[in-house]
């Protein structure tokens, strides 16, 4: 297996965290890494001379920035790391590579994610509807995007990250399409990354994108009947969670624009994939 392409996306807002994450990549043993830091509308600074830097002229969004990094590398495996996350231990990538070598059907892997200060694991770090024990791994139907490893062939078959989403739910879209390409998506707790468990500040624009992209997930990936159920279910779930009028308005606008505006190319996943998702405990209706 050739070098593992490691893609770190940044806007230079967390330089100390970025250096910590990159250092955890430089310390990896047993594999060759090709580390690419992508500046999303900025030029990354203060990095080791062994790091390749890619500067995008403007902020193209998180999925678009990751895709730019994919095109810069050539590894059979591609590892994505947020600039505020870092790896546990020096064998993380070696263990991940062994998993992909041992199972040719494996397409996408999310590690166990822990808070570096020992805070309880939040729901968003465990890719299951019923969280249960966060240390229990297994096949899943989506991943947390902040630290994940993909087989390049699976990425190409899935069409990579959905650039039109810009931000929010791109990991769900990628996971569904990797599964539809015939690969497994897996939560592997034998490897671990660290990321703060403190909830990210959710600004009105983030709520808008979350709502819009929920609709686009359905329009792009689901058969019409299931898509309608998925949109309605999430509209009701999200509506019951909102307490702020400004956020609620953005929520409504997001669902409205999601229905009104065209999304990325529509290519519904197969019913066989939907049945696989149901057997894993998360049919695409919620």
QUILINWO-V575813 format. One record per residue. N is the residue number from 1. RES is the residue in one small letter. SS is DSSP state (~ for helix, > for strand, _ for the rest). BURIAL is # if it has 24 or more other C-alpha atoms within 12 Angstrom, else .. Layout:
# QUILINWO-V575813
n & res & ss & burial
N & RES & SS & BURIAL
N & RES & SS & BURIAL
This chain:
# QUILINWO-V575813
n & res & ss & burial
1 & x & _ & .
2 & x & _ & .
3 & x & _ & #
4 & x & > & #
5 & x & > & #
6 & x & > & #
7 & x & > & #
8 & x & > & #
9 & x & > & #
10 & x & > & #
11 & x & _ & #
12 & x & _ & #
13 & x & _ & .
14 & x & _ & .
15 & x & ~ & .
16 & x & ~ & .
17 & x & ~ & #
18 & x & ~ & #
19 & x & ~ & #
20 & x & ~ & #
21 & x & ~ & #
22 & x & ~ & #
23 & x & ~ & #
24 & x & ~ & #
25 & x & ~ & #
26 & x & ~ & #
27 & x & _ & .
28 & x & _ & #
29 & x & _ & .
30 & x & _ & .
31 & x & _ & #
32 & x & _ & .
33 & x & > & #
34 & x & > & #
35 & x & > & #
36 & x & > & #
37 & x & > & #
38 & x & > & #
39 & x & > & #
40 & x & > & #
41 & x & _ & .
42 & x & _ & .
43 & x & _ & #
44 & x & _ & #
45 & x & _ & #
46 & x & _ & .
47 & x & _ & #
48 & x & _ & .
49 & x & _ & .
50 & x & _ & .
51 & x & _ & #
52 & x & > & #
53 & x & > & #
54 & x & > & #
55 & x & > & #
56 & x & > & #
57 & x & _ & .
58 & x & _ & .
59 & x & _ & #
60 & x & _ & #
61 & x & _ & #
62 & x & ~ & #
63 & x & ~ & #
64 & x & ~ & #
65 & x & ~ & #
66 & x & ~ & #
67 & x & ~ & #
68 & x & ~ & #
69 & x & ~ & #
70 & x & ~ & #
71 & x & ~ & .
72 & x & ~ & .
73 & x & _ & #
74 & x & _ & #
75 & x & _ & #
76 & x & _ & #
77 & x & > & #
78 & x & > & #
79 & x & > & #
80 & x & > & #
81 & x & > & #
82 & x & > & #
83 & x & _ & #
84 & x & _ & #
85 & x & _ & #
86 & x & > & #
87 & x & > & #
88 & x & _ & #
89 & x & _ & .
90 & x & _ & .
91 & x & _ & #
92 & x & ~ & #
93 & x & ~ & #
94 & x & ~ & #
95 & x & ~ & #
96 & x & ~ & #
97 & x & ~ & #
98 & x & ~ & .
99 & x & ~ & #
100 & x & ~ & #
101 & x & ~ & .
102 & x & ~ & .
103 & x & _ & .
104 & x & _ & .
105 & x & _ & .
106 & x & > & #
107 & x & > & #
108 & x & > & #
109 & x & > & #
110 & x & > & #
111 & x & > & #
112 & x & > & #
113 & x & > & #
114 & x & > & #
115 & x & _ & #
116 & x & _ & .
117 & x & _ & .
118 & x & _ & .
119 & x & _ & .
120 & x & _ & .
121 & x & _ & #
122 & x & _ & #
123 & x & ~ & .
124 & x & ~ & #
125 & x & ~ & #
126 & x & _ & #
127 & x & _ & #
128 & x & _ & #
129 & x & _ & #
130 & x & _ & .
131 & x & _ & .
132 & x & _ & .
133 & x & _ & .
134 & x & _ & #
135 & x & _ & .
136 & x & _ & .
137 & x & _ & #
138 & x & > & #
139 & x & > & #
140 & x & _ & #
141 & x & _ & #
142 & x & _ & #
143 & x & _ & #
144 & x & _ & #
145 & x & _ & #
146 & x & _ & #
147 & x & > & #
148 & x & > & #
149 & x & > & #
150 & x & > & #
151 & x & > & #
152 & x & ~ & #
153 & x & ~ & #
154 & x & ~ & #
155 & x & ~ & #
156 & x & ~ & #
157 & x & ~ & .
158 & x & ~ & #
159 & x & _ & #
160 & x & _ & #
161 & x & _ & #
162 & x & _ & #
163 & x & ~ & #
164 & x & ~ & #
165 & x & ~ & #
166 & x & _ & #
167 & x & _ & #
168 & x & _ & #
169 & x & _ & #
170 & x & ~ & #
171 & x & ~ & #
172 & x & ~ & #
173 & x & ~ & #
174 & x & ~ & #
175 & x & ~ & #
176 & x & ~ & #
177 & x & ~ & #
178 & x & ~ & #
179 & x & ~ & #
180 & x & ~ & #
181 & x & _ & #
182 & x & _ & #
183 & x & _ & #
184 & x & > & #
185 & x & > & #
186 & x & > & #
187 & x & > & #
188 & x & > & #
189 & x & > & #
190 & x & > & #
191 & x & > & #
192 & x & > & #
193 & x & > & #
194 & x & > & #
195 & x & _ & #
196 & x & _ & #
197 & x & _ & #
198 & x & _ & .
199 & x & _ & .
200 & x & _ & .
201 & x & _ & .
202 & x & _ & .
203 & x & _ & .
204 & x & ~ & .
205 & x & ~ & .
206 & x & ~ & #
207 & x & ~ & #
208 & x & ~ & #
209 & x & ~ & #
210 & x & ~ & #
211 & x & ~ & #
212 & x & ~ & #
213 & x & ~ & #
214 & x & ~ & #
215 & x & ~ & #
216 & x & ~ & #
217 & x & ~ & #
218 & x & ~ & #
219 & x & ~ & #
220 & x & ~ & #
221 & x & ~ & #
222 & x & _ & #
223 & x & _ & .
224 & x & ~ & .
225 & x & ~ & .
226 & x & ~ & #
227 & x & ~ & #
228 & x & ~ & #
229 & x & ~ & .
230 & x & ~ & #
231 & x & ~ & #
232 & x & ~ & .
233 & x & ~ & .
234 & x & ~ & #
235 & x & ~ & #
236 & x & ~ & .
237 & x & ~ & .
238 & x & ~ & #
239 & x & ~ & .
240 & x & ~ & .
241 & x & ~ & .
242 & x & _ & .
243 & x & _ & .
244 & x & _ & .
245 & x & ~ & .
246 & x & ~ & .
247 & x & ~ & #
248 & x & ~ & #
249 & x & ~ & .
250 & x & ~ & #
251 & x & ~ & #
252 & x & ~ & #
253 & x & ~ & #
254 & x & ~ & #
255 & x & ~ & #
256 & x & ~ & .
257 & x & ~ & .
258 & x & ~ & #
259 & x & ~ & #
260 & x & ~ & .
261 & x & _ & .
262 & x & _ & .
263 & x & _ & #
264 & x & _ & #
265 & x & _ & .
266 & x & _ & .
267 & x & _ & .
268 & x & _ & #
269 & x & _ & #
270 & x & _ & .
271 & x & ~ & .
272 & x & ~ & .
273 & x & ~ & #
274 & x & ~ & #
275 & x & ~ & .
276 & x & ~ & #
277 & x & ~ & #
278 & x & ~ & .
279 & x & ~ & .
280 & x & _ & #
281 & x & _ & .
282 & x & _ & #
283 & x & _ & #
284 & x & _ & #
285 & x & _ & #
286 & x & _ & #
